[in-house]
């Protein structure tokens, strides 16, 4: 997903309908991922009304977002999508409403959340939730946050080399499927693909695996990706 960092780009995004349409189209995977998590089932464009609601919330996030507030756009958009869907289910009096985590957002859900309110009230909880989720993901491959910190390269060149390996690992369907199935990095195959010496990969194995988890599940780790990638 593209990042819109500077104020000029965001202004174009808000005012130019073609740029906005392109951004919305490229963001559909993120929108669907977040909405599906809220609904506890896979959603499909053109079939599920929840995705229309999620798209409205994402579009609203674009209008309300201000680039220099120190808030990741995707984090803000994610919370607006969650709030709108909870409100949608509450209004529909759907049976699914009982399964939603309303405690995190309050019984009476206010879907319109300003950027300042989000910055003050919601970011801490979002970060904690991401850390807990990532901690579980690391534990599944027998790693910890401490492992990630200890294994982080001290030199920029080394870091870039291992980041390249992590990106290749996460983006290759066959290699990543093997990694998820076994909890181990296929070193020989990754060395062949990246042309990075196997000894370099082995020394950075823990870092590569942890970062690849962030990349492969990037929609879940909006904050952590900013710190690590």
C-alpha positions in Angstrom: 0.0 0.0 0.0 1.4 3.5 -0.9 2.2 5.9 1.9 1.2 9.5 1.6 3.6 11.3 3.8 3.8 15.0 2.8 1.1 17.6 3.1 1.2 18.4 -0.6 0.5 14.8 -1.6 -2.3 14.5 0.9 -3.8 17.7 -0.5 -3.8 16.3 -4.0 -5.3 13.1 -2.6 -8.2 15.0 -1.0 -8.9 17.2 -4.0 -8.1 15.1 -7.1 -10.8 12.5 -7.6 -8.6 10.3 -9.9 -5.8 10.1 -7.4 -8.3 9.3 -4.6 -9.9 6.6 -6.7 -6.5 5.0 -7.4 -5.6 5.1 -3.8 -8.9 3.5 -2.7 -8.5 0.8 -5.3 -5.0 0.0 -4.1 -6.2 0.0 -0.5 -9.0 -2.5 -1.0 -6.9 -5.4 0.4 -6.2 -3.4 3.6 -9.9 -2.4 4.0 -11.1 -6.0 3.4 -8.5 -7.3 5.9 -9.6 -5.0 8.7 -13.3 -5.4 8.1 -13.0 -9.2 7.9 -11.2 -9.2 11.3 -14.0 -7.1 12.9 -16.7 -9.4 11.4 -14.8 -12.7 12.2 -15.4 -14.0 8.7 -14.0 -13.5 5.1 -15.7 -10.7 3.3 -16.0 -10.3 -0.5 -16.4 -7.1 -2.5 -19.7 -6.8 -4.3 -21.3 -9.3 -1.9 -21.0 -8.1 1.7 -22.5 -4.8 2.8 -19.9 -4.5 5.5 -17.2 -3.7 2.9 -19.3 -0.8 1.7 -19.4 0.5 5.2 -15.7 0.0 5.6 -15.0 1.8 2.4 -17.0 4.8 3.6 -15.0 4.9 6.8 -11.7 4.7 4.9 -12.8 7.5 2.6 -13.8 9.6 5.7 -10.3 8.9 7.1 -8.8 10.5 4.0 -10.9 13.6 4.5 -10.1 14.0 8.2 -6.4 13.0 8.1 -3.7 15.7 8.5 -0.2 14.5 7.6 1.8 16.4 10.2 0.0 15.2 13.3 2.4 12.3 14.0 -0.3 9.7 13.4 0.1 6.8 10.9 -2.8 7.1 8.4 -3.5 3.4 8.3 -3.8 3.3 12.1 -6.4 6.1 12.0 -8.2 4.5 9.1 -8.3 1.1 10.9 -10.0 2.5 14.0 -12.6 4.4 11.9 -13.4 1.2 10.0 -13.8 -0.8 13.3 -16.0 1.9 14.8 -18.2 2.2 11.8 -18.8 -1.6 11.5 -19.6 -1.9 15.2 -22.1 0.9 14.8 -23.4 -0.8 11.7 -24.1 -4.0 13.6 -25.5 -2.2 16.5 -28.0 -0.4 14.3 -28.9 -3.6 12.4 -29.4 -5.4 15.7 -27.6 -8.3 14.1 -26.8 -11.4 16.0 -23.2 -10.9 15.1 -23.1 -7.7 17.3 -22.7 -9.9 20.3 -19.4 -11.3 19.0 -17.8 -7.9 18.5 -15.4 -6.5 21.0 -17.5 -3.5 21.9 -15.7 -3.0 25.2 -12.7 -1.6 23.5 -14.8 1.1 21.8 -17.6 1.7 24.3 -21.2 0.6 24.3 -22.4 3.7 22.5 -20.0 3.9 19.5 -19.2 7.4 18.2 -17.9 6.7 14.7 -16.7 10.2 14.0 -13.3 10.5 15.6 -11.1 13.5 15.1 -7.4 13.1 14.6 -6.6 14.8 17.9 -9.0 12.6 19.8 -7.5 9.5 18.2 -4.0 10.7 19.1 -4.9 11.3 22.7 -7.3 8.3 23.4 -6.7 5.5 21.0 -3.0 5.2 19.9 -1.8 3.7 23.2 -4.3 0.9 23.1 -3.7 0.2 19.4 0.1 -0.1 20.0 -0.4 -2.5 22.9 -2.8 -4.6 20.9 -0.2 -4.8 18.1 2.6 -5.7 20.5 0.5 -8.5 22.0 -0.4 -9.9 18.7 3.2 -9.8 17.4 4.5 -11.4 20.6 2.2 -14.3 20.0 3.3 -14.5 16.3 7.0 -14.5 17.4 6.3 -17.2 20.1 4.9 -19.4 17.4 8.3 -19.4 15.7 10.1 -19.6 19.0 11.3 -16.0 19.1 10.8 -13.1 21.5 11.0 -9.3 21.3 14.3 -9.6 23.1 15.6 -11.8 20.3 14.6 -9.2 17.7 16.3 -6.4 19.6 19.5 -8.4 20.2 19.6 -9.5 16.6 19.0 -6.1 15.0 22.0 -5.1 12.9 24.1 -2.2 14.2 25.3 -1.0 10.8 23.1 0.4 8.1 24.5 -1.8 5.3 24.0 -5.0 7.3 20.5 -3.9 8.1 19.6 -3.2 4.5 21.0 -6.5 3.5 18.9 -8.4 6.0 15.8 -6.3 5.2 16.2 -7.3 1.6 16.3 -10.9 2.6 13.2 -10.5 4.8 11.2 -8.8 2.0 12.2 -11.6 -0.4 11.2 -14.2 2.1 7.8 -12.7 2.9 6.9 -11.9 -0.8 7.8 -15.4 -2.2 4.7 -17.5 -1.7 6.6 -20.8 -1.7 9.3 -19.8 0.6 6.9 -18.1 3.0 4.6 -21.1 3.0 7.5 -23.3 4.0 8.5 -20.8 6.8 5.0 -20.7 8.2 4.6 -24.5 8.1 8.0 -25.2 9.7 8.7 -22.1 11.7 12.2 -22.0 10.0 13.8 -20.0 7.2 14.7 -22.0 4.2 18.3 -20.7 4.1 19.6 -22.4 1.0 16.6 -21.4 -1.1 16.7 -17.8 0.3 20.4 -17.5 -0.4 19.9 -18.6 -4.0 17.1 -16.2 -4.5 18.8 -13.2 -2.9 22.4 -13.9 -3.8 23.3 -13.2 -0.2 26.0 -15.4 1.4 24.4 -18.2 3.5 26.6 -17.2 6.5 25.3 -13.7 6.4 21.7 -15.0 6.4 22.4 -17.5 9.2 23.8 -14.7 11.4 20.7 -12.7 10.8 18.2 -15.5 10.8 16.2 -14.3 13.8 16.0 -10.7 12.5 15.0 -11.9 9.0 12.3 -14.2 10.4 10.9 -11.5 12.8 10.8 -8.8 10.1 9.4 -11.1 7.5 6.5 -11.7 9.9 5.8 -8.0 10.0 5.9 -7.7 6.2 3.8 -10.8 5.5 1.1 -9.6 7.9 1.7 -5.9 7.3 -2.0 -4.9 7.7 -1.9 -6.1 11.3 1.2 -4.1 12.3 0.7 -0.5 11.3 2.8 0.9 14.2 5.5 -1.8 14.5 6.3 -1.6 10.8 7.2 2.1 11.3 9.7 1.2 14.0 11.4 -1.7 12.3 11.1 -1.2 8.6 
